[in-house]
Amino acid sequence: MEWNAETLQYLSQCFLHTLSPQPEPRRRAESSLSEAADRPNYGLAVLRLVAEPSVDEQIRQAAAVNFKNHLKTRWVPSNDPNAGSTFSPILDPEKDQIKALIVSLMLSSTSRIQSQLSEALAVIGKHDFPKSWPTLLPELISNLQKAAQSSDYASINGILGTANSIFKKFRYQYKTNDLFIDLKYCLDNFAAPLLEIFLKTASLIDSTAAAPGGGSLVTLRPLFESQRLCCRIFFSLNFQELPEFFEDHMREWMGEFRKYLTTNYPSVESSSDGLALVDELRAAVCENISLYMEKNEEEFQGYLNEFASAVWSLLTNVSQSSSRDKLAVTAMKFLTTVSTSVHHTLFAAEGVLQQICQSIVIPNVRLRDEDEELFEMNYIEFIRRDMEGSDLDTRRRIACELLKGIATNYKKQVIDIVSVQIQNLLSSFATNPSANWKDKDCAIYLVVSLATKKAGGTSVSTDLVDVQSFFLSVIVPELQSQDVNGFPMLKAGSLKFFTTFRGLIQKPVAFQLFPDLVRFLGAESNVVHSYAASCIEKLLLVKDEGGKARYTSADITPFVPALMNNLFKALKFPESEENQYIMKCILRVLAVADISSEIAGPCIVGLTSILNEVCKNPKNPIFNHYLFESVAILVRRACERDGSLITAFEARLFPSLQTILATDVTEFLPYAFQLLAQLVELNKPPISPSYMQIFVLLLSPDSWRRSSNVPALVRLLQAFLQKAPHEVNQEGRLTQVLGIFNMLVSSGSTDEQGFYVLNTVIENLEYGVISPYMGNIWNVLFMRLQNNRTVKFQKSLVIFMSLFLVKHGAQNLVDTMNAVQANIFLVILEQFWIPNLKLITGVIELKLTAVASTRLICESPVLLDAAAARVWGKMLDSIVTLLSRPEQDRVEEEPEMPDIAENVGYTATFVKLYNAGKKEDDPLTDVKDPKQFLVASLAKLSAVTPGRYPQMINENLEPANQTALLQLCTAYNCQIV
């Protein structure tokens, strides 16, 4: 794309139309730009348009955004074939010109365009800086020094913002030589100019703030923004370890940091906008001193006392406004870090802990208007923060973390002080419950948040209160309140307490409250009915000593009709139509309760009506997964109890499943196939015509195009092969099934699924049916073995050959293989079966392969021939390794390169339904112990020709395996003679 007046006019028009409120011109312009973006020098042309002062500011801003996005996709194009469309890359000559222009253009732009170009520059810097862009840092420093001389803070902040973006790469990265080479280069060049501008700006802030009137927000804003950026760059450059330059100049940095934590700027802080500006700087300072406290404690200790005191007094004065949350959280995190360090003695002085608790912790744990608003307006986010402990740092949680930190070294004092505070809060509530309900909420929150979890388990404990008596006196009155909608936040807190301490609350006490939990499912508050559902679900998971479930089906079955009724009703509340906590509770109840036909009927009606609704627009994958699991477990448990229910379930489920198949609801197809497999398996032959229609659809190659569907389709195909073996051998269906096997086994990503199909064919069809196809099957397998031999494939091949042998005999195995190529059986045996046998894992697979291999050496004429003595011995050696050594001693995990799926673009992922899983079939139910089978078979064989086999064992088995074999013979009282 050449840069001339026509290009300028064309691009200007296009960007103008992208701003149009009318969809048609907007779409045309976007399409034109998308086409133009593939032409060489497009990015350079757009950048020149941004630089053109005669063009309208709005058009130039739209062009700057487009330029930034163009760089994101084309500076280093994605190598991921699943990323969708691929873009032609920007060529090196164009890249060089862009790099030559962008810094000066960014600095001369207005603030909005500058921020876009700064981001674009950071995109380039991420890939090219510093090695492929050695001129960038010198250019930034030179411009920074020029801008500093004229106090041009628009340019200064543009440069600092860019430096901040490109230096972020030094945070949270593993230490490597390359990283440290780049870091040293940046430190050598930028550390001194950074300190220089930081001190210059500090001096300007001091003089402006000291002048009459204290300086306006307009004057001070760019200065405070500059200092915040300097602090963020300081964080990046110091993150890996303490650089020498920063250690040498620690006094200057720390002096200014402390000043920002202890100085007020009334002229700026009088407006909420200005207060937020200063708070952002203070929060950045707190992050820096926390970093030094964590990583450079020794060098920092001289400054620790004054910072601890500054942060402390700052926290006692920070208001409860949510606009000040970030500062409060970062400040409390700093004190938490100090409390767990060797300098924790700062908290030991008389009255300090009391003051922290009263002035910092309790005020930050108390509910605020913002918390109430979130509770009412966005229940999902409230639960995410409150119950699930999301990454988002809330004041309430961080305040409790501070207490936990202090308790590391002052546990008794913290317990004593907090226990008194809890009693005071509860007394305050008792004097006027309706006015002081937040005091009770605060007390409950403290007990729950300060509970300690046992490592690796779900059980919790607390020393703050006696859980039983606190539960009875404080929590039970809330749970037994007849008004489920009164004081909903207090109800939610009480339900959360019950859930947290469920293991410590005695069964009779908890059980008495079960009807109340069922009642709370009818609460209007989304949080309350979600917490009630979660509490029931978690109670049903409680286990006593020895892993025995505390609450059994006998316990809950009387409540199930009312419970299920209320759970389904709760899903009708506004915004709870796809409430994952309720659906998870439905799943858990169905897993525990006795599912009678009286329960099953309404449940399948309720679940299918929800399924029909979510099919229209699947939004919540967690809810959807629990929904399908609920259907699967209901079908499984109800039909196991009463087979007559299958017809009723099919009548309800079939329309929903057909909708998913007919309308191609991508996300649900794998689930639908798994449920169909479950229904097929529950049927008794002959299979009904409605299922046979699905079987025909299943055999169509089109069904297998999406890789996400393959495991579920294989599961369904296996069900048909098991339940309708007669139908498989009609109308050419077996040829189609083997075509599917061929397709799957040829790819490394689906070969295991291919073997599942083949193994099911071998297991369920008569030898006379499959023998005409065996030559072709072996050809496919040998071709794959020749072209792409992986450990996984070879192990699957050994399992398949073993299954074939136990189902159709060793002679048929040998003959069908040798029919493909003379004597290939012994080659495969020696090169693949013997070395891979010891790698087999899984109880059924191990038994199958061990027994098949034993039968081969004890029954097959090929191996009993004197010429095969060495192969016979090696095979036995491998069998003994498999049976005598633990898995970790014989299996080395080999990471294998995954095959990139050929279907590019969006694909849903396969998620296995636990409750619709295929039951593992044991093809050798008559053999109980493969070790006993081995030595008994060997003893029988050796008795025919005494003296032959001990010599072969001596010559071919490793010494360790000879010993192991002898031990097995002794253990089972068998003798090899």
N, C-alpha and C positions, 0 to 999 in steps of 0.2 A: 504494500500500500504506500504509494508515493505521497509525500507531504506537499500539498499545493492548495490553492484557494478552493478548488472543487471538493477536495477531501474534507477541508475545514467546514464547508457549507453542508456537505452530505452528513458528516458525523454530528454537526450541531443540530440539524433537523431531526436526525434519529433520536438523539438524547432529549430533545425538546418533546418529541412524541411519547417517549417512555414516561414522561411526567403527566401525560394526558389522563383525565378522569374517564375518558371513553375507552372501553376495552379493545375495540377493533384497531384504532391507530396505534395503541400501546403494544398490542400483540405483533402488528406488522413491523414496528420499529425494533422490538426485541428480537424478532426473527432475522431482520436485516443485520443487526449488530452481531448476532450469533454466527451468521454466515461470514461476515467480514472478519470476525475474530480468528478464522482459520488462515487468513492471508498474512504473509510475512510483513513485519513492521507495523501490525495493527496496534500493538501496545504502545509503541513509540508515537504513533499518530495521535492516539487518545491522550497521551501525556502532553503532547504539544498543544492539543486543544485545551487542556487544563491550564496551560501556561499562557493562553491567549487572552490578554486583558480586555480586548474588544468584545469578547463573548459574554453573554449574560451569566451572572454568578450561579444561578440555579442549574443552568446547563453544565457549567464547569464542575459543579459539585456532583451531579449525576455521572459525569464522565470520570471523576476521581474515584467514585464508588465502583464503577465498571472496571476501571484500571486495576484497582486493588483485587477484585474478584478474578479478573483475567490472569493476574500473576499467581493467585492461589492455585489455579488449576493447571497453569501452563509453564510456570518457571521450572518446576520439577514435576513432569506429568506422572500420574500414578501408574505403577506397574501391575496394579491389581486388576486382573481380568474380570473380577466381580464388581468392580467399581461403577459399572454402567458404561456410559459413553466414554471413549478415550479422546483426548485432545491432542492436536498437533503442538509440539513444544515450541517455545520461543527460541530462536536460533542465537548462537553466541554473539554475532556482530550486533544484533538488536539489543541483546542483554547489556553489552558494553556501553552502548549509547544511552540506554535507560539509566544505568548506574552513574554515568557521567553527568546526567541532567538532574536526577531526582532530589539530591540534597539541597541544591541551591533553590530549586523550584519549591520544595516543601517550605523552606525558610521564608520565602517571599510571598507565600499564600495567606489567604484569610484563615481564621482559626478552624472553620469547618472543613475546608479543603485540606488544611495542614494535617488535621487528625487522620484523614483518609490516606494521605500520602505517607504519613508516618507509619501507619499500619502496613502499607504496601512495601515500604522500605524494610520493615521488620520481616516481612515474608521473604524478601531477597536475602536479608541478613541471616535468617535462620539456616539457609542452605549454603550461602557463599561466604559468610563472614567467619573468621578473618581471611582464611587461605585464598579464596578466589576473589576477594575484594579488599586488597591491602590498602587501597586509598581511602576507604570509608572513615576509619577512625581518625586519621590525620585531618581529613576534611571537616569532620564534626568538631574536633578540638579547635581547629583554626577558626571556624565560624563561631564557636562558643566564646572564644577569647575576644573576637571582634564585637560580638553582641554584648559581652560583659562590659567592655569599655564604654559603650553607649547606653548601658542599662536597658537594652532592648529585650524585655522579658517575654515578648511574644516569640521571638527567635530562640531565646535561652530555653524556654519551656518546650518548644518544638524539638530542640536538640536533645534535651534531657529525657523527654518522652520517648524519643527514638532510641537513645542509649539504654533506657530502662527496658524497652522491648527486646533489644538484641542481647542484653546481658542476662535476661531471665533464664537463658539456657544453662546458667551455672547453678541454678537452684535444683534441689531434689534429683540430681543426676548421680549415677555411680561414678566413683573416681576412676578416671582412666588417664593414661599419659597424654592422649590427644586433648582431653578436656583441660588438663593442667597447662599444657603448652598454650592453648587459646586463652586461658585465664591469666597466665603470666603476661602475655602480650597486652591484654586489656589493662591489667594493673600497672604495668610499666608505663603505659601511655596515658591512662585516664585517671588514675588515683589522685595525682597532684592537681590537675585542673578541676576535678570534682570537689576537692577540699577547698580550693580557691573560690569557686563560685558559691559554695555552701557558706563560707565565712563572710564573703562579700554581701550575700543576701541577708545573712543574720544581722550584719551591721546596719543594713538599710531598714530592716524590720525594727531594730532597736531605736534608731534615730527617728523613724516615722512615728512609732508608737509613743515616743517620749515628747514629741512636738505637741503644742496645744491642740486639743481635740482628739489626739491619739491616732490620727490618720483614718482615712475613709476606707470602706470595704473595697471600693474600686481600686484604690492605690495599693492596698495590702494583698488583695486576692492573688495577683500573679506571683507575689513574693512567697506567700504561704504555699502556693501550688509548686513553686520551684523547690522549696525545702522538702516538701513531701516526696517529690521525684528524686531528689538527692538521697533521701532516706531509703527509698526502694532500691536505688542503685547500690547504696551501701549494703543493703541486705543481700543482694545478688553476689556482689564481689567478696563478701565475707562468709558466704554460706558454706563453702567447702572447708576452709580452715582460715585462721587469722593471718592475713598478709602482713608482711614486715612493715610496709608503709603505714597501714592502719594502726599497728601496734605502736609505732613511733609517734603517731599523731593522735593517740587515743584521748589525750587530755582535751584537745580542741573539739573533737567530735562529742565527747561525753558532756563537756561544759554546755554546749548548745542544746544537746538532747535534754539535759536536766532543766534548762531554762524553759523549754517549751512545755514541760510537764508542770512547772511551778508558777509560770507567769500567766496572768489573765490579760486579755486584750479587749477591754470593754467596748471600744468603738466598733470592733468587728463582731464580738460575741453577742451584741445586743439583738442581732437579727438571727433567725434560725438558720438562714443561709450561711452567715458568717461563722456561727458556732460550729456548723457541720464542717466548714473549711478547716478551722483550727483543730477540731477533734480528729479529722483525718490525718493531720500531721502528728498529733499526739499518739494516735493508734500505730502509725508507722514507726514512731520512736519506741513504743512498747514492744513491737515485734523485733526491733533491732536489739534492745537490751535483753529480751528473752533469748534471742539467738546467742548473744555473748554469754549469758548465764548458763545456757546448755552446753556450749562448745568451748568457751574460753574463760571458764570460771576463775581460774587462778589469776589471769591477767586482769580480770574485771573486778576482783574482790575489793579493790581500793575504792571503787565507786558504788559498791553494792548498798551500803547503809543509806546513803543520800537518795539513791533511786527508790529503794524500798519505801522510805519515808514519803518521797514525792508521789509515788504511785498510790500509796495508802491514802494520803490526804486527798488526792485527786478522786479516788473511788468514793470516798465518803461524801463528796460534793457533786458527783455525777447524778443528774436527775434520772427519773424512771422513763423518760421519753425514749421511744424506740429509735429516734434519730441518733441517740448516743450509745446504742447497743454495741457497735463495733469497738468503740473506745473502752466501754466497761468490760467487754469480753477479753480484749487483748491485755488490759491492765490486770484483770484477775488471773489470766494465764501466767503473767510474769510472777505474781505473788505465789502461785501454785508451784512454779518451777523452783523458786527460792525455798519454799517450804519443804521440798523433798531433797534439797541439796545439803551439803555439809554445813551450810550457813543458816540452817533452820533455827539456830539459837536466837535469831532476831525475833522469833515469835515467843520466846520463853519469858520475856519480861512480864512483870506484874500487870494484869489487866489487859494485855495485848489481845489474847484470844477472845476474851469477853467482848472487847471493842470490835474485833473483826466480825464476830458473829452478829452483834447487834447492829453495827453500822454498815457492814458490807453484805453479809450473807443473807440475813432475814429480809432486808429491803429488796434484794435482787431475786429472792425466791417467791416473794408475795406476788399474787396475780395482778396483772395490770390490765387496763382497758383494752390494750392491743391483744392480750392473750384471750380475753373474752370474745373479742371480735373475730379472731381466728377460729376459735371454738365453734362459733355460730356460722361463720361464713365459708370456712374452708376446712371441713372436718378431716379430710385426707391428710392435709399438711399438718394439722394439729396432732393427729395420731403419729404421723411420721416423726415429728419432733419429740412428742411426749412418751409414747409407748415404745417406739422402735429405736430411739436414740440415733436419729439420722445425723449425718455429718454436720448439719447446720448447728453452729454453736449458739445456744440460747443462754441468756443470762442465768436462768434458773439452773440449767445443768452445770454451767461453768462455776457458779457460786458453790454448788455442792461438790464439784471437783476440787475446789480450793479447800473446802473443809476436809475432804478425804486426804488431800495432800498434807495438810497440817497434822491430821490424825496419824500419819505414817510415824511421826516421832512423838506426838503428844496425844495418844489415843485416849487415855483416861480423862485428861482435862477436857478434850473435845466432847467426849460422851457426857461428862457431867454438865458442861455448859449447855449443850444442845438439848439434853434431857429436860433441863430447867426451862429452856426456851419453849420446848414443845408443851410442857405443862402450862406455862403462862398463856400460850396461844389457845390451848383448849379451854382454859378458865375464862379467857376473854370471850370465846365463842359461847360458853355456857351462860354468861350474863345476858347476852342478847343474840340468840342464834341467827335471826334473820338479818340483823345489821352486821354481825361479825363472822359471817360464814367463811370469809376469805382467810380468817385466822386458822380455822380448822383445816381448810384446804392446804394451807402452808405447813401445818404440823404433819399432815399425812404425806405431803410431798417430801418433806425432810426425811421421814422414816423410810420411805420407799427408795429415795435417791441415795441414801447413805448405807443401804443394805449392801453386804458384800457377797459376791457370787463365789461359789467354790470352783476352783479351776477345773475346766473341762466338763462341768455339770450344769444342771439347771437349778440346783438347790441354792437357796440364799439364806443368810442369817443376819441378825442385827443385835448389837449390844445396847442400842438406844432405848428400847422398850421391851417389855415382855410381850411377844407377838400375840399369844393367846388372849391375854387380858386386854391388850390394846384393841384387838380385833372385836372382842365381845363388847367393850365399852364404847369404842369410837366408831368402828366400821359397821357393825351389825345394825345399830339404830338407823343408819342411812339406807342399808339394804332392805330393811323391813318397813321403811316408810311407804305408806300406801300410795303416795303421789309420785309416780315414776317421773313426772315432768318437773317437779319442784327442785330448785337449786341443782341444775344438771351438772355443773362442774364439780360439785361436791360428790354427787353420785358417781361420776366418772372416776374421780380420785379414789373413792372407796372400792370400786370394782377393780381398779388398777392394783390397789393394795392386796385385795383378795387374790388376784392373778399372780402377783409377785411372790406372795408368801403361801401359795396354795399347798406346798409340800409340808409346811409346818402346822397347818390348821387341821385339827383332828377330824377324822371322817364323819362322826356323828354331827359335829357342829357345822361342817361344810354342807353336809347332806341335807340338813334341816333348811338350809338357805336355797336349795336347788329350785323350789317353786318361785322364789323371789327373783332368781336369775332369769327364769323363763318369763316372768312378768316384765322385767326390764327390757326384754327384746321388743316390747311394745312402746318404749319411750320415744317421744318425738325427736329428741336430740340424736343426730347421726352418731356422735361420739359415744353417747350412752348405750345405744343398742349395739354398736360395734364392740364396745368394751364388754358388754354382757355376753355377746357371742364368743368373743375371744376367751373370756373367763371360763365358760362352759367347755370350750374346745381344749383349753390347757388343763382343766381339771381332769378330763378324761384321759389325759396322758400321764397323770401322776402314777409313779410306781413305788411300791414299798420295798422293803429289804428283799433281796433275791430277785428283783426285777418283776415282781408280780403286780399286775394292774390293781390300783386301789379301788377303782370304781368299775364294776362289772356290768354286763348286760342286764343281769337280774336287778341291779340297783336302779338303772335308768329307764328300763322298759316301761314302768308305770307312767313315767312323765312324757314318754315319746310323742303320743298324739298331740298334746298341748304344745310341747316343745317344737315339733316340726311345723305345726300350724303357725306359731308365732314367728319362727324363722322365715317361713315363706311370706308371711304378712310384712315382716321387716323389710323385705326386698321391694315392697311397694312404696316405701317412704320416698319422698323426693330426694334425689341425689344418692340414694342407697340401692338403686336398681341393679347396680353391678358392684355391690359391696363385698369385697373379697373376704372380710372377716366373717361375715354371715355364711357365705358359701363354704368357707373352710370348716365352720362349725357344723353345717349340714353334712359334709363329708365325714367328719369325725364321729358324729352321732350314728350315721349309717354303718360305720365301721365297727361300732361297739354294740349297738342295740340288737335285739332279736327282730328280724324283719319279717313280720307276719304279713299276710295279704292285705289286712286292714291298714297297715302302715304303707306297704309298697304301692298300693293303688294311688292315693293322693300324692305320694312323693314323685312317682313317675309322671303324673299329670303336671305337677308343679315344675319339675325339672325340664320337661319337654317344652312347656310354654315359655320358660325363660330362654331355652336354647333357640326356639323359633325367633324370639325377639333379638337376641344378640347376633344371630346370623345376618340380620339386616345391616349391622355396622359393628363388627368386632373392635372393641376399644381397649379392654383391660385384659391383657394376656394371663395375668395371675388368676383373676376371677374365672376366666374361661377354662383354664386348666383345672381348677377345683370343680367347676361345673361338670366337665367331662369325667373327671375321676369319680364324682358323686354318682353319675349315671352308671359308670362301670361297676362301682362297688354295690350299688343297689341291685343291678342285674345279677351280678355274681352271687351275692349273699341270699337274695330272695329266691332265685331259681335253684340254688343248691338245696334250699329248704323245701321249696314247692315247685316242682317242674311244670305244673299246669299254668304257672304265671308267664311262661315264655311267650305264649300266643298274645296275651294282653300287652306285654312289653313291646313285642314286634309291632303291634297295631299302633302304639303310641310313638315308637321311635322311628319306624320306617319313613313316614312323611318328612320328619326333620332331617334324617340322613339323606333322603333323596333330594331335598332342597339344597343341602350342602353340595352334593355331587352335581346337580343340574345347574346351579348358579355359580359353581366353581368358587366357593368361599375358600380361598387359598389357605388361610390360617387354620381352617378347621378340617381340611381333607385328611391329614394324618390321623386326627382323632376319630373321624368318621370311619376310616378303614379299620382302625383297631377295635372300635365298638362292633362293627359288622363281623370281624373275626371272632369276637367273643360270642355273638349271637349264633354264628354258624356252628361253633364248637358245642353250644348248648343244645343244638338240634339233634334229633335222631334221624338217621337215613330212612327213606330217601329225602333229599333236600328239595324244598318247595321251589316252584317255578320262579317266584320273585327273587330268590337267592341266585338261581341259575342265570337270570338276566344280569345280575351284578358280576357273576363269574365271567360271562362273555365280555363285559366291559373291562374287567380286570386283565383279560388276556390281550387286549388291544395295546399295541406298542405306544400309542399316544399317552396312555395312563402313566407310563413310566418315565416320561420326559423330565419331570421335576425331581431333582435328587432328594428334596425334602420329603417326598412321598414314599420313597423306595422302602425304608424299613417297615412302614405300616402296610404297604402293599404286599411285601413278602410275608408278613404276619398273616394277612388275609388269605393269600394264596396257599400258605401252609394249612390253614384251617380247611379250605376246600379240598386240598389233597388228602387230608385225613378223613374228612367226613363224606367225600363223594369220589372215592377212588374209581368206582365203576364209570361214573360220568366223565372222568378225566380221560378215559381211554376211548371216548366217542368223538365223532365229528372233528377229528384232527387236533383235539385240544392238547394232547400230550406233546405233539410237535411244537405247539405254541408255548407251552410251559417250558420246554427245553430251550426254545428260542430266547425266552426271558432269562433262563439260567446262563445261556451263552453270553448275552449282552452284559449281565451283571458281573460275571466272573472275569470278563476281559479287562475290567477297570480296577485299579488298585483301591479305589475308594469304595467300591461296592462288591468286591470279590467274596467277602465273608457272607453277604446277603445271598449271593449266587449259590454258595455252598448250602445255605439253609434250605433253599428251594430244592436243590439236588438231593440232599439228605432226606428230605421229606418224601420225595418221589421214591427213593430206594426203600424207605421204611414202609411205605403204604401200598406199593404196587407189586404184583406178582412178578417173578423173574421172567416168565414167558412174555409178559407185557413189555418189560423194559429192555430185554436182550437185543431186539433189533436196533435199538438206539445206542447201545454201549460203545460201539466203535466210534461214533461221532462224538460222544461225551469224552472218551479218552483223548481223541484228537484235539478237542478244545482245551483240555487240561494240560496236555503235553506242550501245546503251542504256547500257552501262557507261561508254563514252567521254563520254556526256552527263552522267551522274550522279556519277561519281567518277573523274576524270581524274588519274592520277599519272604521273610520268615513267617509272616502271618499266613500267606498263601500256602506255604509248604506244610505248616501245622494243620491248616484246614484240609489239605489233601490227605494227610495221614489219617485224620479223623474220618474223612469220607471213605477211604479204602478200608479202614477198620469196620465201619458200619456195613459196607457192602459185603465184607467177609462174613460177619456174624449173621447177616440176613440171608445171604445167598450162597455161602460156602466158599472156601479157599480155592477150590478148583475152578469155579466160575470166574473168580477174580483173576486168577492167573491166565486162564484161557482167553478171556475178553481183552486183557491187556496185550498178550502176545499176538493176538489176531491183528492188532494195529501194526505191530513191528516185532519181528522174531526176537525172542529172549529179552524183550524190554522190561519184563517184570523184575528180573534180577537186578538190572541196571537201576531202576527206580527204587527198588528195595535198598540197595547198597548206598546209592548217592543221596536219597531223600528220606526214605522211611526211617532207616536206622539212626542217622544223625539228628533228625527232628523229633523222634519219639520222646526223648528225655526232656523236651521243651514243653510238652503238653501240660495244660493246667485245667482246673475244673474237675469236680468230683466225678461226674458222669463221664466226661471225656477221658479222664485218666483211666477209669475202669474199663471203658470201651476199648481204648487203644491197647491197654495192657493185655486184656483177654484176647483180642484179635491177634496180637503179635504172638502170644503164647500158643494159640491154636495154629498159627502159621508154622512155628518151629516144631510143633509136636504132631501135626496132622498132614502137612503139605508135602507130597512126594518131592517137589522141587528142592525143598530145603533138607529133606532127609537123605538126599543123595550124598554119597561120600565126597563128591567134587565140591559140594557147597558147604563143607565143614567150617571154613573160616567165616563165611557169611552167617551161618547158623550161630556161631560163637559170638560174633559182633552184635547180632540181633538180641541174643540173650543178655549180653552186657548192657545194652541200651534199656531192656525191660527192667533189669535189676536196678539200674540208676533211677529209672522212673518211679519204681515202687519203694525204694529204700531211702532216697535222699529227700530232704525237705525242699519245697519249691524254690526258696531263695538261693539254695546251693546249686540248683541245676538250670535255672532260667535267668538269662540276662536280658533285660529289656532292651530291645533294639529300636531306637527312634526311626520311624519310617517317614519318608517324605509323603505328605498327603497329596493325592491327585487333585488338581484344580478342576472344579466342576466345569463341564463344557457349557452348561446353560448360564449365560451371562445375565446380570440384572438381579432384580429382587427375587429372593426365594425365601419362603417361610422355613423355619427350622423344624426338624422332627423332634417332638417331645413325647417320650414314652409314657403311656398310661400304666401306672404301677398296678392298678386294679383290673386292667384288661390284659395283663401279661400272659404269655403262653406258658403253660405248665411244662416244666422240663420232663421229657419222656425218657425213661431208662430202657434202652433196647435189650438189656440183659438182666431182667428181674430175677432169673433163676440163679445168677452168680452173685453171691453175697459179698465175697472177699476176693479181690483179684490176686492178692499175695498167696492165699491158700490155693487158688486155682492154678497158679504158676507151679508151685512146688509139687502139687498132686499130679499135674499133667506131666511134669518132668520125671517124677518117680515112676509113673506108669510107662512112659516112653523108655526109660533106661532099663526097666525090668525085661524088655524084649531083647535088647542086646547089651548085656552087662559089660561094664568096663570101657565102653566106647565114649560115653558122654563125660565122665569125670576128666578124661584126658583133654577133650575139646574145651571143657570149662577152664582147665589149667592153662591152656595155650592162648585162649582168646579173651578171658575176662580180666579186668583190672584187679589187682590184689584186694582193694577195698570192696569191690563187688563180689569177689570170691567169698570173702568173710561174711558179707551181708547175706549172700545166698545160703551159706552154711547155717547162719542164725535163723533164717526163715525156715529151712528144713527142720531144724531143731524145734522151733516154736510150734510148727504144725505136725510134728512127728512123721515127717516124710523123708525118704532116703533116696538119693540118686546113686545107683549102683553101677 
